[in-house]
Amino acid sequence: MLATIAVILLILWLLGLVSSYTLGGFIHILLVIAVVIFLVRLATSRS
């Protein structure tokens, strides 16, 4: 579940990068959230 959300957020961030307009810091907040979720997923899968 968390991995799916992280992938969706990364895709939205990449779409924001290639589009001609961005929503300011919102796209970068999405990236940060995706990275945090990915790290949490890695930490929980090891334990």
C-alpha positions, -999 to 999 in steps of 0.1 A, spaced: 0 0 0 27 25 10 48 15 -21 18 22 -44 13 56 -29 50 64 -32 50 54 -69 19 75 -75 34 106 -59 67 101 -78 47 99 -111 28 131 -102 61 148 -94 76 137 -127 45 150 -146 49 183 -128 85 185 -139 78 179 -176 47 201 -177 50 237 -187 34 249 -154 39 239 -118 20 245 -87 50 260 -70 63 241 -39 34 216 -41 52 194 -66 83 193 -44 63 186 -13 49 155 -32 85 144 -39 95 147 -3 64 128 9 71 100 -17 108 98 -5 97 96 32 71 69 24 97 49 4 122 51 33 95 41 58 87 11 36 123 1 34 127 4 72 96 -17 79 104 -44 54 138 -51 70 124 -56 105 
